[in-house]
Amino acid sequence: MEKTEKIVWGWETQLDLHDCNVEMIDDEAAVQRYARELVVLIDMVPYGEPMTPRFGFACPATAGLSLTQLLETSLLSAHFSPSTQCAFINIFSCKIYNPETVRDFSIKFFGAKDCTLHFLERY
């Protein structure tokens, strides 16, 4: 049997931001601005406008804004928890981008004191 080389189909960044500025992660306009600025910064093309529903009220610890920004090359998504001062951000794209740029921008934008980054190649 012939061995075939794996080809990367896409790249995924997962960020867990802790001790964020609560006003920023709980402000719908700020979260939408974050999506717009990040998309430009990593040279992606948005597909439509960012969507930021507020839900999760059945469990106060998880209630907050969620973010969905479709990209021509895939998706930016996030959930924000004001009660825990955390933000959980995911980007998946078939177009390569710099995960450290995403991390640094996100930390600064949301005033996070700590961040965990996972970067995956998807096959």
N, C-alpha and C positions, 0 to 999 in steps of 0.2 A: 504494500500500500504506500502510495506517495505522500510524503509529508507536505502539507500546505502551510504557507506563512500566514500568520494572523495579521489582519489589517485593522487598524484602529478605526472604529465607526464613529466614535465621539468621545468627548471629554466631559467629566462631571466634577464639579466642585461642591463640597458640602462645608458650610461654615456654621459653627455654633458660637454665637457672640454672647458674652456674659457681662453683667453690670453695665448695661446700656443706659443711655439717657432716656428716661421714661417718656418725657415730652416728645422726643423724636420718634420712638417706636410706637407711640400711640396717636400720632398725628397723620391722618390719611393723606393730606397734601404733601407732607414731608416724605412719606413712604413712596408716593407716586413720583416725586422729584428724584428720590434715590434711584428708582428704576430707570427713569429717563437718562439721568447722568451716567449711571453705570453702563448702560447699553452703548452710549457714545464712547465712553472711556475704553471699553474692550472691543470697539469696532464691530458691533453687531447691528443688525437692522431689526427694529421692532415691527411686529405684525399687530397692528391695532394699538389701543391704549392700555396702560396698566389697569388691572382690576384689583380693587382693594376692599373686599367685603369684611365686615366686622361680625364675628360669630363665635360660638363656643361657650355661650353663657350658661350652659348646663353644668359646666365645671369651671369655676372662677379662675383656677390656676392656669387654664389653657385659653381663656377668653382673650380675644384681641383681633387685630387686623391680620388678614392673610393677603398675600400679593401673588398675582399671576401676570406675567408679561410674556406673551408669546413672542418668539423670535423667528425670523425667516429660517434660521438654522436650528431652532428648537425652543427652549423654555428657560425662563428665570422664575423661580417661585420662592416664597418665604412665608413664615408665620412669626408673629411678634407677640410676646407675652409680657405685658406691662407688670403683672403681679410678680413675675420672677425676674424682670429686667433682662430678658433674654430675647434673642432673635435667631432664627434658624433659617438659613438661606441656602438654596440649591440653584446651580446653573448646570444645564446640560446643553451641549452644542456639538454639532458636527464640524464646526469651525473652531480651530485651536485658538486659545486665549491664554493669558497669563493668570493663573490662580492667585499669585501673590499680589497682583494689581487689584484683584477683586477683594482679597483679604484686607489690604492696607486701606483701600477706599472705604470699605464697609466699617472697619474699626473707627476710622476718623469720622465718617458721616454720623454714625450712631453713638459715638462717644464710648465705645466698649472698652472695658478694662482688661478683658481676657478674650482669647479666641482660639478655637480648635479648628484646624483646617484638614480636610481629607480631599485628596485629588485622585481621581480614578480614570484610567483609560478603559473605554467600553468596547468590546469586540462583538 
